[in-house]
Amino acid sequence: MKKFLALGAIIFVSISTVSAQSILTAASFFQTVSAEYGKIQDYEASVDIRAAKTSMEGKVSFKRPDLLRIDFSNPEEQVITFNGDVLTIYLPGSDAVLEQQVDSSQGGAGTGANLATPQGLSLMSRYYSVAYETGQDPVLLEEGSDELVVKLVLSRRNTSEAFRFIKLAVSPDTKLIRRVEAVTPQGETFSFSFTNYVINSGITDQRFIYDPPSSANYYNNFLFSE
């Protein structure tokens, strides 16, 4: 009898050890994603942005440490650029250029497509807690899709953050972000879907220089204007 009990204990311990080794916490998985983005010097991808009833499409370009540009095909000719200090938005429909000085020392997890960058991930890990949405096993990206992703939910640690929580859908193979869904305290949802990644192609700094049409009207520090 004692031999059977001993054998049972060994089997139980062995199974428990294997199970423990196969468990990857959400925080650990998020760190593998951050590590993968840490290898990225630059990337380009197609981006689909949805907010309320608005849908936008374009091409996003990123280069370390903090250069970002989005050229939109819908709305056509709209451009967003960020050079680390100044956010510039060209609105062709209004023939207007909006510029905003950004104080990076203020922290926060940022907004928009810059969440899918090494800096954005670093800030998210600092200001948000990480959990699985449905568990560590890959699930379908959405109903009707055959694409598998790992889904994470990041909840803000304090009320000063722009988003109440952020959902990430991550490719289990490449560890690249497939979708970001950011929800504001007012319940507004902003969705950024990324496809067709091209990694480390050697994008030059010239890619992020944008000269708006000379006829455009300029509005400085628009985020804080009356």
N, CA, C and O of each residue as an XYZ file, in Angstrom:
904
protein
N       0.832     -1.195      0.000
C       0.000      0.000      0.000
C       0.872      1.252      0.000
O       0.602      2.205     -0.730
N       1.927      1.242      0.830
C       2.808      2.398      0.903
C       3.483      2.656     -0.440
O       3.706      3.800     -0.834
N       3.810      1.539     -1.147
C       4.460      1.684     -2.448
C       3.527      2.375     -3.439
O       3.947      3.215     -4.234
N       2.224      1.990     -3.367
C       1.259      2.616     -4.273
C       1.087      4.096     -3.945
O       0.974      4.934     -4.840
N       1.070      4.406     -2.639
C       0.940      5.813     -2.233
C       2.146      6.616     -2.688
O       2.010      7.747     -3.155
N       3.339      6.021     -2.548
C       4.556      6.714     -2.968
C       4.559      6.938     -4.472
O       4.914      8.014     -4.954
N       4.155      5.900     -5.209
C       4.097      6.018     -6.674
C       3.096      7.085     -7.090
O       3.358      7.874     -7.998
N       1.944      7.105     -6.418
C       0.928      8.116     -6.723
C       1.434      9.510     -6.451
O       1.163     10.431     -7.221
N       2.170      9.679     -5.359
C       2.720     10.990     -5.022
C       3.711     11.450     -6.079
O       3.723     12.618     -6.468
N       4.555     10.507     -6.545
C       5.555     10.848     -7.576
C       4.862     11.278     -8.863
O       5.254     12.262     -9.491
N       3.817     10.524     -9.255
C       3.085     10.864    -10.479
C       2.433     12.231    -10.346
O       2.471     13.038    -11.276
N       1.825     12.495     -9.167
C       1.150     13.778     -8.940
C       2.139     14.937     -9.023
O       1.864     15.954     -9.660
N       3.300     14.773     -8.370
C       4.319     15.825     -8.388
C       4.826     16.047     -9.806
O       5.036     17.186    -10.221
N       5.025     14.951    -10.558
C       5.521     15.049    -11.928
C       4.529     15.801    -12.810
O       4.918     16.686    -13.572
N       3.243     15.447    -12.708
C       2.216     16.109    -13.504
C       2.120     17.584    -13.128
O       1.995     18.443    -14.001
N       2.178     17.877    -11.839
C       2.091     19.259    -11.375
C       3.258     20.080    -11.892
O       3.094     21.243    -12.258
N       4.454     19.462    -11.921
C       5.643     20.162    -12.393
C       5.533     20.489    -13.871
O       5.850     21.602    -14.291
N       5.081     19.516    -14.666
C       4.908     19.736    -16.101
C       3.875     20.826    -16.350
O       4.067     21.696    -17.200
N       2.754     20.769    -15.587
C       1.704     21.773    -15.762
C       2.216     23.156    -15.427
O       1.916     24.120    -16.132
N       2.989     23.264    -14.352
C       3.523     24.556    -13.937
C       4.473     25.111    -14.989
O       4.494     26.314    -15.250
N       5.262     24.219    -15.590
C       6.216     24.665    -16.596
C       5.521     25.156    -17.856
O       6.077     25.967    -18.597
N       4.281     24.660    -18.109
C       3.578     25.042    -19.328
C       2.769     26.321    -19.148
O       2.242     26.858    -20.122
N       2.663     26.811    -17.923
C       1.900     28.025    -17.656
C       2.781     29.242    -17.877
O       3.852     29.364    -17.283
N       2.320     30.139    -18.739
C       3.012     31.401    -18.997
C       2.095     32.520    -18.542
O       1.020     32.711    -19.111
N       2.503     33.257    -17.529
C       1.652     34.316    -17.008
C       1.481     35.413    -18.047
O       2.289     35.548    -18.965
N       0.422     36.192    -17.890
C       0.164     37.292    -18.823
C       1.305     38.300    -18.800
O       1.703     38.818    -19.844
N       1.832     38.578    -17.609
C       2.939     39.525    -17.497
C       4.172     39.014    -18.229
O       4.880     39.788    -18.874
N       4.431     37.711    -18.130
C       5.588     37.118    -18.809
C       5.401     37.145    -20.320
O       6.339     37.435    -21.064
N       4.186     36.840    -20.771
C       3.923     36.892    -22.211
C       4.088     38.309    -22.731
O       4.656     38.522    -23.803
N       3.587     39.284    -21.967
C       3.721     40.687    -22.367
C       5.198     41.074    -22.476
O       5.577     41.849    -23.354
N       6.020     40.539    -21.592
C       7.457     40.818    -21.648
C       8.096     40.234    -22.906
O       9.024     40.826    -23.458
N       7.608     39.074    -23.369
C       8.144     38.509    -24.618
C       7.776     39.396    -25.808
O       8.554     39.541    -26.752
N       6.581     39.985    -25.750
C       6.168     40.920    -26.802
C       7.062     42.164    -26.761
O       7.535     42.628    -27.798
N       7.286     42.692    -25.571
C       8.149     43.867    -25.423
C       9.564     43.580    -25.906
O      10.196     44.427    -26.538
N      10.063     42.373    -25.603
C      11.406     41.996    -26.032
C      11.491     41.926    -27.549
O      12.501     42.316    -28.133
N      10.435     41.429    -28.192
C      10.417     41.344    -29.657
C      10.427     42.745    -30.267
O      11.139     42.998    -31.239
N       9.648     43.638    -29.703
C       9.632     45.012    -30.205
C      10.938     45.729    -29.904
O      11.301     46.685    -30.589
N      11.645     45.265    -28.874
C      12.951     45.843    -28.569
C      13.977     45.575    -29.658
O      14.984     46.278    -29.745
N      13.732     44.555    -30.501
C      14.637     44.235    -31.603
C      14.342     45.070    -32.852
O      15.127     45.080    -33.801
N      13.216     45.760    -32.841
C      12.776     46.488    -34.029
C      13.429     47.864    -34.097
O      13.317     48.667    -33.171
N      14.113     48.120    -35.210
C      14.670     49.446    -35.467
C      13.677     50.308    -36.247
O      13.597     51.519    -36.041
N      12.931     49.678    -37.132
C      11.887     50.387    -37.878
C      10.877     49.377    -38.395
O      11.178     48.189    -38.516
N       9.685     49.855    -38.695
C       8.700     48.998    -39.349
C       7.700     49.851    -40.113
O       7.520     51.037    -39.837
N       7.058     49.214    -41.076
C       5.911     49.782    -41.766
C       4.803     48.738    -41.760
O       5.064     47.535    -41.772
N       3.567     49.217    -41.742
C       2.429     48.301    -41.721
C       1.194     49.026    -42.218
O       1.112     50.254    -42.177
N       0.238     48.243    -42.688
C      -1.075     48.803    -42.995
C      -1.833     48.947    -41.684
O      -1.750     48.082    -40.812
N      -2.572     50.046    -41.549
C      -3.314     50.273    -40.309
C      -4.758     50.644    -40.645
O      -5.023     51.439    -41.547
N      -5.666     50.052    -39.904
C      -7.102     50.341    -40.025
C      -7.541     50.888    -38.671
O      -7.413     50.212    -37.651
N      -8.060     52.116    -38.666
C      -8.434     52.795    -37.429
C      -9.943     52.972    -37.389
O     -10.548     53.435    -38.356
N     -10.546     52.603    -36.270
C     -11.988     52.765    -36.114
C     -12.285     53.434    -34.776
O     -11.744     53.059    -33.736
N     -13.163     54.436    -34.837
C     -13.609     55.135    -33.642
C     -15.051     55.564    -33.858
O     -15.353     56.314    -34.786
N     -15.947     55.078    -32.986
C     -17.370     55.346    -33.139
C     -17.809     54.925    -34.550
O     -17.675     53.757    -34.914
N     -18.331     55.864    -35.340
C     -18.766     55.544    -36.693
C     -17.731     55.928    -37.741
O     -18.006     55.886    -38.940
N     -16.544     56.301    -37.286
C     -15.488     56.735    -38.197
C     -14.551     55.582    -38.513
O     -14.157     54.833    -37.619
N     -14.190     55.436    -39.792
C     -13.248     54.414    -40.231
C     -12.158     55.079    -41.054
O     -12.453     55.865    -41.955
N     -10.898     54.772    -40.753
C      -9.766     55.359    -41.450
C      -8.786     54.249    -41.814
O      -8.656     53.261    -41.091
N      -8.097     54.422    -42.947
C      -7.115     53.442    -43.390
C      -5.867     54.154    -43.870
O      -5.936     55.261    -44.404
N      -4.733     53.515    -43.678
C      -3.498     54.133    -44.140
C      -2.298     53.240    -43.922
O      -2.421     52.038    -43.685
N      -1.132     53.860    -44.008
C       0.145     53.171    -43.844
C       0.908     53.855    -42.714
O       1.117     55.068    -42.738
N       1.318     53.073    -41.734
C       2.059     53.619    -40.606
C       3.532     53.260    -40.745
O       3.882     52.138    -41.110
N       4.387     54.235    -40.448
C       5.841     54.036    -40.460
C       6.381     54.425    -39.097
O       5.973     55.434    -38.522
N       7.302     53.618    -38.581
C       7.927     53.894    -37.283
C       9.426     53.670    -37.376
O       9.891     52.734    -38.025
N      10.177     54.550    -36.713
C      11.618     54.366    -36.609
C      12.064     54.778    -35.220
O      11.631     55.800    -34.689
N      12.937     53.967    -34.640
C      13.457     54.282    -33.319
C      14.247     55.574    -33.346
O      14.905     55.844    -34.350
N      14.221     56.397    -32.289
C      13.537     56.042    -31.039
C      12.061     56.428    -30.997
O      11.289     55.784    -30.288
N      11.643     57.458    -31.734
C      10.262     57.908    -31.574
C       9.703     58.615    -32.804
O       8.868     59.510    -32.675
N      10.151     58.226    -33.990
C       9.611     58.810    -35.215
C       8.402     58.000    -35.679
O       8.454     56.772    -35.755
N       7.310     58.707    -35.988
C       6.081     58.034    -36.379
C       5.389     58.844    -37.470
O       5.349     60.073    -37.415
N       4.847     58.141    -38.459
C       4.110     58.806    -39.525
C       3.002     57.893    -40.015
O       3.191     56.685    -40.158
N       1.833     58.490    -40.274
C       0.723     57.758    -40.879
C       0.260     58.532    -42.107
O      -0.125     59.697    -42.006
N       0.299     57.883    -43.260
C      -0.236     58.447    -44.500
C      -1.552     57.741    -44.791
O      -1.582     56.527    -44.993
N      -2.634     58.501    -44.812
C      -3.959     57.910    -44.947
C      -4.380     57.809    -46.404
O      -4.137     58.712    -47.204
N      -5.013     56.695    -46.726
C      -5.701     56.543    -48.004
C      -7.181     56.853    -47.831
O      -7.879     57.156    -48.798
N      -7.653     56.774    -46.593
C      -9.022     57.148    -46.226
C      -9.001     57.739    -44.821
O      -8.833     56.997    -43.853
N      -9.171     59.078    -44.679
C      -9.400     60.083    -45.721
C      -8.121     60.346    -46.542
O      -7.021     60.433    -45.996
N      -8.294     60.463    -47.813
C      -7.175     60.611    -48.731
C      -6.364     61.867    -48.419
O      -6.917     62.941    -48.182
N      -5.034     61.705    -48.426
C      -4.050     62.776    -48.262
C      -3.902     63.273    -46.821
O      -3.065     64.137    -46.561
N      -4.687     62.752    -45.888
C      -4.479     63.150    -44.492
C      -3.188     62.526    -43.981
O      -2.871     61.384    -44.312
N      -2.444     63.275    -43.174
C      -1.139     62.824    -42.691
C      -1.003     63.159    -41.207
O      -1.418     64.230    -40.762
N      -0.423     62.240    -40.455
C      -0.041     62.480    -39.062
C       1.439     62.156    -38.925
O       1.879     61.082    -39.335
N       2.212     63.075    -38.352
C       3.627     62.815    -38.102
C       3.972     63.196    -36.665
O       3.364     64.089    -36.076
N       4.963     62.494    -36.118
C       5.477     62.822    -34.789
C       6.988     62.632    -34.808
O       7.478     61.562    -35.169
N       7.732     63.676    -34.417
C       9.194     63.619    -34.469
C       9.838     63.511    -33.092
O      11.041     63.723    -32.939
N       9.024     63.178    -32.094
C       9.541     63.088    -30.735
C       9.240     64.309    -29.911
O       9.205     64.237    -28.683
N       9.022     65.429    -30.565
C       8.722     66.691    -29.877
C       7.415     67.317    -30.338
O       6.678     67.887    -29.534
N       7.125     67.213    -31.636
C       5.966     67.886    -32.211
C       5.071     66.887    -32.941
O       5.532     66.104    -33.773
N       3.783     66.936    -32.609
C       2.767     66.166    -33.310
C       2.144     67.069    -34.367
O       1.669     68.160    -34.053
N       2.145     66.618    -35.621
C       1.598     67.396    -36.731
C       0.517     66.595    -37.426
O       0.716     65.430    -37.767
N      -0.641     67.230    -37.636
C      -1.754     66.589    -38.326
C      -2.197     67.488    -39.468
O      -2.523     68.657    -39.259
N      -2.209     66.936    -40.681
C      -2.722     67.685    -41.821
C      -4.098     67.173    -42.173
O      -4.286     65.983    -42.425
N      -5.088     68.104    -42.188
C      -6.472     67.773    -42.517
C      -6.802     68.381    -43.878
O      -7.089     69.574    -43.966
N      -6.765     67.579    -44.937
C      -6.971     68.127    -46.278
C      -8.361     68.717    -46.479
O      -8.517     69.688    -47.219
N      -9.375     68.140    -45.827
C     -10.729     68.643    -45.988
C     -10.893     70.073    -45.489
O     -11.690     70.843    -46.024
N     -10.124     70.415    -44.453
C     -10.171     71.769    -43.889
C      -8.989     72.609    -44.324
O      -8.891     73.784    -43.969
N      -8.079     72.004    -45.101
C      -6.836     72.667    -45.490
C      -6.162     73.277    -44.267
O      -5.779     74.447    -44.264
N      -6.026     72.448    -43.223
C      -5.505     72.922    -41.943
C      -4.391     72.015    -41.451
O      -4.404     70.805    -41.675
N      -3.426     72.625    -40.775
C      -2.339     71.904    -40.124
C      -2.439     72.144    -38.624
O      -2.389     73.287    -38.171
N      -2.580     71.075    -37.855
C      -2.628     71.164    -36.405
C      -1.284     70.719    -35.850
O      -0.799     69.636    -36.175
N      -0.685     71.555    -35.015
C       0.608     71.211    -34.417
C       0.510     71.296    -32.906
O      -0.127     72.191    -32.352
N       1.164     70.333    -32.250
C       1.134     70.290    -30.795
C       2.504     69.911    -30.256
O       3.044     68.862    -30.608
N       3.063     70.752    -29.411
C       4.283     70.408    -28.700
C       3.953     69.337    -27.670
O       2.967     69.451    -26.942
N       4.773     68.303    -27.609
C       4.533     67.190    -26.698
C       5.651     67.119    -25.684
O       6.827     67.061    -26.045
N       5.283     67.124    -24.405
C       6.260     67.010    -23.329
C       6.369     65.549    -22.936
O       5.533     65.039    -22.190
N       7.402     64.868    -23.438
C       7.563     63.432    -23.180
C       7.842     63.123    -21.726
O       7.675     61.983    -21.293
N       8.268     64.131    -20.953
C       8.594     63.894    -19.542
C       7.352     63.691    -18.692
O       7.447     63.284    -17.534
N       6.160     63.981    -19.278
C       4.932     63.836    -18.514
C       4.493     62.389    -18.386
O       3.601     62.074    -17.599
N       5.125     61.497    -19.169
C       4.810     60.076    -19.042
C       3.461     59.741    -19.638
O       2.973     60.422    -20.540
N       2.853     58.659    -19.109
C       1.583     58.197    -19.660
C       1.820     57.213    -20.778
O       2.917     57.140    -21.331
N       0.797     56.459    -21.111
C       0.942     55.405    -22.110
C       0.686     55.881    -23.515
O       0.701     55.087    -24.456
N       0.451     57.171    -23.671
C       0.324     57.707    -25.017
C      -1.024     57.414    -25.633
O      -1.920     56.879    -24.979
N      -1.160     57.772    -26.902
C      -2.418     57.557    -27.594
C      -2.145     57.027    -28.986
O      -1.054     57.203    -29.527
N      -3.157     56.368    -29.569
C      -3.105     56.006    -30.968
C      -2.103     54.937    -31.319
O      -1.797     54.047    -30.525
N      -1.593     55.052    -32.550
C      -0.753     54.005    -33.110
C       0.583     53.870    -32.399
O       1.251     52.846    -32.540
N       0.988     54.890    -31.633
C       2.270     54.776    -30.939
C       2.233     53.759    -29.806
O       3.268     53.482    -29.199
N       1.053     53.192    -29.506
C       0.992     52.104    -28.531
C       1.711     50.872    -29.048
O       2.234     50.083    -28.260
N       1.745     50.697    -30.359
C       2.403     49.533    -30.965
C       3.851     49.863    -31.314
O       4.292     49.641    -32.441
N       4.578     50.389    -30.346
C       6.000     50.702    -30.487
C       6.716     50.261    -29.220
O       6.060     50.036    -28.203
N       8.045     50.130    -29.247
C       8.763     49.763    -28.020
C       8.489     50.727    -26.876
O       8.332     50.301    -25.731
N       8.430     52.041    -27.177
C       8.173     53.027    -26.131
C       6.761     52.885    -25.572
O       6.545     52.979    -24.364
N       5.801     52.657    -26.475
C       4.426     52.487    -26.033
C       4.256     51.281    -25.127
O       3.546     51.351    -24.123
N       4.901     50.175    -25.472
C       4.816     48.971    -24.650
C       5.479     49.184    -23.300
O       4.982     48.704    -22.281
N       6.600     49.902    -23.285
C       7.286     50.185    -22.032
C       6.410     51.010    -21.100
O       6.349     50.750    -19.898
N       5.736     52.004    -21.662
C       4.860     52.850    -20.864
C       3.633     52.080    -20.390
O       3.173     52.278    -19.265
N       3.104     51.206    -21.235
C       1.952     50.406    -20.827
C       2.291     49.510    -19.641
O       1.493     49.378    -18.713
N       3.467     48.897    -19.669
C       3.854     48.012    -18.570
C       4.047     48.796    -17.273
O       3.906     48.250    -16.179
N       4.369     50.072    -17.408
C       4.595     50.910    -16.227
C       3.284     51.405    -15.628
O       3.154     51.490    -14.406
N       2.314     51.733    -16.476
C       1.109     52.393    -16.002
C      -0.129     51.508    -16.023
O      -1.198     51.926    -15.578
N       0.009     50.272    -16.545
C      -1.137     49.376    -16.632
C      -0.765     47.997    -16.095
O       0.377     47.558    -16.232
N      -1.740     47.315    -15.481
C      -1.548     45.927    -15.066
C      -2.053     45.018    -16.196
O      -2.993     45.361    -16.913
N      -1.408     43.852    -16.339
C      -1.650     42.983    -17.487
C      -2.337     41.688    -17.062
O      -1.969     41.089    -16.051
N      -3.326     41.262    -17.830
C      -4.001     39.982    -17.593
C      -4.425     39.403    -18.937
O      -4.563     40.134    -19.918
N      -4.630     38.090    -18.979
C      -5.204     37.469    -20.177
C      -6.690     37.789    -20.226
O      -7.355     37.861    -19.192
N      -7.206     37.980    -21.443
C      -8.648     38.174    -21.593
C      -9.381     36.841    -21.535
O     -10.444     36.737    -20.923
N      -8.805     35.814    -22.178
C      -9.464     34.506    -22.230
C      -8.536     33.353    -21.853
O      -8.939     32.194    -21.948
N      -7.312     33.637    -21.431
C      -6.359     32.580    -21.126
C      -5.160     32.644    -22.048
O      -5.141     33.421    -23.003
N      -4.148     31.818    -21.759
C      -2.900     31.895    -22.500
C      -2.956     31.229    -23.881
O      -2.081     31.462    -24.715
N      -3.971     30.410    -24.122
C      -4.076     29.733    -25.414
C      -4.619     30.693    -26.483
O      -5.504     31.498    -26.194
N      -4.095     30.614    -27.713
C      -4.587     31.475    -28.795
C      -6.066     31.234    -29.078
O      -6.563     30.110    -28.999
N      -6.756     32.333    -29.412
C      -8.173     32.270    -29.763
C      -8.376     33.025    -31.075
O      -7.457     33.688    -31.558
N      -9.566     32.928    -31.651
C      -9.855     33.628    -32.893
C      -9.825     35.138    -32.671
O     -10.285     35.639    -31.645
N      -9.276     35.849    -33.649
C      -9.204     37.307    -33.557
C     -10.584     37.905    -33.384
O     -10.777     38.804    -32.566
N     -11.541     37.415    -34.143
C     -12.918     37.879    -34.063
C     -13.816     36.820    -34.684
O     -13.334     35.882    -35.321
N     -15.103     36.969    -34.501
C     -16.049     36.017    -35.059
C     -15.974     36.024    -36.581
O     -15.999     37.083    -37.209
N     -15.883     34.839    -37.165
C     -15.783     34.715    -38.610
C     -14.367     34.704    -39.129
O     -14.149     34.466    -40.317
N     -13.384     34.959    -38.257
C     -11.977     34.952    -38.655
C     -11.365     33.594    -38.351
O     -11.802     32.896    -37.436
N     -10.340     33.221    -39.133
C      -9.616     31.994    -38.838
C      -8.221     32.307    -38.286
O      -7.385     31.413    -38.151
N      -7.977     33.585    -37.968
C      -6.678     34.019    -37.456
C      -6.643     33.880    -35.938
O      -7.552     34.342    -35.249
N      -5.587     33.240    -35.413
C      -5.455     33.020    -33.986
C      -4.529     34.063    -33.360
O      -3.485     34.404    -33.916
N      -4.936     34.558    -32.190
C      -4.143     35.548    -31.460
C      -4.239     35.262    -29.968
O      -5.141     34.561    -29.509
N      -3.299     35.815    -29.229
C      -3.380     35.806    -27.770
C      -3.915     37.171    -27.350
O      -3.399     38.205    -27.774
N      -4.954     37.167    -26.512
C      -5.599     38.418    -26.129
C      -5.242     38.808    -24.696
O      -5.356     38.014    -23.762
N      -4.811     40.050    -24.562
C      -4.454     40.607    -23.265
C      -5.362     41.788    -22.937
O      -5.850     42.476    -23.834
N      -5.583     42.012    -21.648
C      -6.301     43.195    -21.176
C      -5.398     43.939    -20.205
O      -4.921     43.365    -19.225
N      -5.164     45.218    -20.479
C      -4.332     46.055    -19.619
C      -5.226     47.079    -18.927
O      -5.892     47.875    -19.588
N      -5.238     47.057    -17.605
C      -6.070     47.968    -16.815
C      -5.201     49.035    -16.169
O      -4.146     48.731    -15.613
N      -5.643     50.280    -16.242
C      -4.829     51.386    -15.732
C      -4.672     51.293    -14.221
O      -5.575     50.856    -13.507
N      -3.500     51.715    -13.754
C      -3.192     51.674    -12.324
C      -3.683     52.923    -11.603
O      -3.896     52.898    -10.391
N      -3.865     54.019    -12.346
C      -4.381     55.245    -11.742
C      -5.285     55.956    -12.745
O      -5.249     55.669    -13.942
N      -6.089     56.878    -12.246
C      -7.118     57.513    -13.064
C      -6.585     58.607    -13.978
O      -7.357     59.202    -14.730
N      -5.285     58.890    -13.934
C      -4.738     59.947    -14.783
C      -4.471     59.476    -16.212
O      -4.227     60.295    -17.098
N      -4.515     58.165    -16.443
C      -4.245     57.655    -17.781
C      -5.400     57.948    -18.737
O      -6.560     58.009    -18.328
N      -5.062     58.127    -20.019
C      -6.065     58.506    -21.018
C      -7.073     57.388    -21.279
O      -8.219     57.653    -21.640
N      -6.639     56.123    -21.092
C      -7.517     54.992    -21.373
C      -7.805     54.204    -20.104
O      -6.907     53.938    -19.305
N      -9.076     53.832    -19.929
C      -9.456     53.046    -18.756
C      -8.860     51.655    -18.840
O      -8.360     51.126    -17.847
N      -8.910     51.059    -20.028
C      -8.189     49.805    -20.255
C      -7.852     49.682    -21.730
O      -8.439     50.357    -22.576
N      -6.898     48.812    -22.024
C      -6.412     48.593    -23.385
C      -6.409     47.090    -23.648
O      -5.904     46.312    -22.839
N      -6.971     46.693    -24.775
C      -6.942     45.293    -25.175
C      -5.921     45.124    -26.301
O      -5.892     45.907    -27.250
N      -5.096     44.103    -26.181
C      -4.112     43.786    -27.215
C      -4.392     42.395    -27.773
O      -4.621     41.448    -27.020
N      -4.371     42.282    -29.095
C      -4.422     40.978    -29.761
C      -3.060     40.771    -30.408
O      -2.659     41.551    -31.272
N      -2.349     39.733    -30.000
C      -0.955     39.526    -30.386
C      -0.797     38.204    -31.125
O      -1.351     37.185    -30.714
N      -0.040     38.227    -32.215
C       0.253     36.988    -32.932
C       1.099     36.078    -32.039
O       2.144     36.512    -31.555
N       0.681     34.834    -31.806
C       1.464     33.939    -30.942
C       2.793     33.517    -31.571
O       3.702     33.086    -30.862
N       2.911     33.638    -32.890
C       4.135     33.224    -33.580
C       5.155     34.352    -33.676
O       6.316     34.178    -33.305
N       4.720     35.516    -34.176
C       5.661     36.626    -34.390
C       5.785     37.533    -33.175
O       6.747     38.293    -33.061
N       4.814     37.457    -32.262
C       4.718     38.355    -31.094
C       4.499     39.805    -31.509
O       4.783     40.719    -30.735
N       3.999     40.023    -32.722
C       3.666     41.363    -33.178
C       2.202     41.661    -32.864
O       1.354     40.769    -32.882
N       1.925     42.922    -32.579
C       0.572     43.328    -32.225
C      -0.298     43.354    -33.471
O       0.023     44.018    -34.457
N      -1.384     42.637    -33.411
C      -2.332     42.589    -34.527
C      -3.421     43.643    -34.366
O      -3.878     44.233    -35.346
N      -3.830     43.874    -33.124
C      -4.891     44.852    -32.890
C      -4.751     45.479    -31.506
O      -4.392     44.812    -30.536
N      -5.040     46.766    -31.440
C      -5.113     47.503    -30.180
C      -6.510     48.084    -30.062
O      -6.994     48.729    -30.991
N      -7.159     47.863    -28.935
C      -8.438     48.494    -28.657
C      -8.302     49.257    -27.343
O      -8.098     48.662    -26.285
N      -8.417     50.580    -27.426
C      -8.250     51.426    -26.253
C      -9.587     52.062    -25.900
O     -10.245     52.656    -26.755
N      -9.985     51.936    -24.636
C     -11.289     52.418    -24.188
C     -11.088     53.555    -23.185
O     -10.384     53.394    -22.188
N     -11.706     54.697    -23.453
C     -11.580     55.868    -22.593
C     -12.490     55.733    -21.377
O     -13.368     54.870    -21.359
N     -12.293     56.578    -20.355
C     -13.197     56.555    -19.191
C     -14.651     56.842    -19.574
O     -15.565     56.443    -18.851
N     -14.881     57.531    -20.703
C     -16.233     57.832    -21.148
C     -16.851     56.679    -21.956
O     -18.000     56.769    -22.390
N     -16.089     55.603    -22.154
C     -16.604     54.448    -22.872
C     -16.373     54.481    -24.366
O     -16.870     53.611    -25.080
N     -15.627     55.466    -24.864
C     -15.307     55.521    -26.285
C     -14.202     54.508    -26.606
O     -13.242     54.371    -25.847
N     -14.339     53.807    -27.721
C     -13.369     52.791    -28.111
C     -12.646     53.210    -29.381
O     -13.267     53.592    -30.372
N     -11.322     53.131    -29.332
C     -10.482     53.396    -30.492
C      -9.764     52.099    -30.844
O      -9.070     51.518    -30.009
N      -9.934     51.650    -32.083
C      -9.358     50.376    -32.514
C      -8.328     50.614    -33.608
O      -8.577     51.350    -34.563
N      -7.157     49.978    -33.457
C      -6.074     50.063    -34.436
C      -5.683     48.638    -34.834
O      -5.172     47.877    -34.013
N      -5.926     48.286    -36.093
C      -5.576     46.957    -36.586
C      -4.379     47.057    -37.522
O      -4.368     47.878    -38.439
N      -3.376     46.225    -37.291
C      -2.122     46.276    -38.055
C      -1.957     44.992    -38.866
O      -2.116     43.887    -38.347
N      -1.633     45.163    -40.159
C      -1.371     44.020    -41.036
C      -0.193     44.362    -41.945
O       0.241     45.511    -42.020
N       0.311     43.345    -42.630
C       1.370     43.524    -43.639
C       2.610     44.217    -43.072
O       3.121     45.174    -43.654
N       3.080     43.727    -41.943
C       4.288     44.284    -41.329
C       5.505     44.082    -42.232
O       5.674     43.024    -42.837
N       6.341     45.102    -42.312
C       7.676     44.997    -42.907
C       8.650     45.507    -41.848
O       8.638     46.686    -41.492
N       9.495     44.602    -41.349
C      10.338     44.907    -40.201
C      11.779     45.191    -40.621
O      12.342     44.491    -41.463
N      12.365     46.229    -40.020
C      13.791     46.549    -40.180
C      14.235     46.600    -41.644
O      15.166     45.910    -42.060
N      13.540     47.434    -42.403
C      13.873     47.592    -43.829
C      14.849     48.744    -44.071
O      15.238     48.992    -45.212
N      15.246     49.449    -43.011
C      16.195     50.540    -43.166
C      15.554     51.854    -43.580
O      16.072     52.545    -44.457
N      14.438     52.205    -42.963
C      13.756     53.467    -43.277
C      14.646     54.644    -42.877
O      15.211     54.656    -41.783
N      14.768     55.628    -43.763
C      15.589     56.800    -43.472
C      14.770     57.858    -42.732
O      13.539     57.826    -42.744
N      15.471     58.796    -42.088
C      14.793     59.874    -41.370
C      13.976     60.755    -42.306
O      13.019     61.396    -41.871
N      14.339     60.794    -43.579
C      13.614     61.621    -44.538
C      12.150     61.198    -44.651
O      11.288     62.006    -44.997
N      11.881     59.950    -44.362
C      10.520     59.442    -44.450
C       9.582     60.207    -43.512
O       8.376     60.261    -43.752
N      10.120     60.786    -42.467
C       9.297     61.403    -41.438
C       9.264     62.930    -41.537
O       8.723     63.605    -40.661
N       9.841     63.456    -42.598
C       9.763     64.896    -42.857
C       8.557     65.155    -43.744
O       8.435     64.585    -44.828
N       7.677     66.011    -43.278
C       6.463     66.285    -44.040
C       6.304     67.786    -44.242
O       6.366     68.556    -43.284
N       6.102     68.195    -45.475
C       5.867     69.600    -45.822
C       4.415     69.755    -46.256
O       4.063     69.362    -47.369
N       3.573     70.313    -45.410
C       2.169     70.509    -45.780
C       2.041     71.525    -46.905
O       2.968     72.296    -47.153
N       0.903     71.532    -47.587
C       0.673     72.529    -48.630
C       0.824     73.946    -48.080
O       0.418     74.227    -46.952
N       1.407     74.827    -48.875
C       1.655     76.198    -48.429
C       0.366     76.962    -48.156
O       0.375     77.956    -47.431
N      -0.742     76.503    -48.735
C      -2.020     77.191    -48.558
C      -2.701     76.849    -47.234
O      -3.688     77.488    -46.868
N      -2.191     75.851    -46.513
C      -2.855     75.383    -45.301
C      -2.753     76.407    -44.171
O      -1.757     77.119    -44.045
N      -3.792     76.463    -43.363
C      -3.811     77.314    -42.171
C      -3.247     76.535    -40.986
O      -3.579     75.365    -40.795
N      -2.395     77.181    -40.192
C      -1.735     76.517    -39.069
C      -2.439     76.847    -37.758
O      -2.843     77.984    -37.512
N      -2.571     75.814    -36.924
C      -3.141     75.985    -35.591
C      -2.191     75.308    -34.612
O      -2.048     74.085    -34.619
N      -1.538     76.117    -33.762
C      -0.535     75.596    -32.835
C      -1.154     75.254    -31.486
O      -2.104     75.890    -31.030
N      -0.577     74.215    -30.860
C      -1.024     73.751    -29.530
C      -2.545     73.618    -29.476
O      -3.198     74.133    -28.568
N      -3.090     72.919    -30.460
C      -4.526     72.810    -30.634
C      -5.206     72.036    -29.513
O      -6.394     72.227    -29.256
N      -4.457     71.161    -28.843
C      -5.052     70.353    -27.787
C      -5.459     71.196    -26.581
O      -6.349     70.811    -25.824
N      -4.813     72.337    -26.405
C      -5.069     73.156    -25.232
C      -5.676     74.515    -25.585
O      -5.794     75.388    -24.726
N      -6.059     74.689    -26.851
C      -6.653     75.964    -27.232
C      -8.117     75.997    -26.851
O      -8.772     74.963    -26.719
N      -8.617     77.215    -26.677
C     -10.023     77.392    -26.306
C     -10.923     77.121    -27.514
O     -12.146     77.218    -27.407
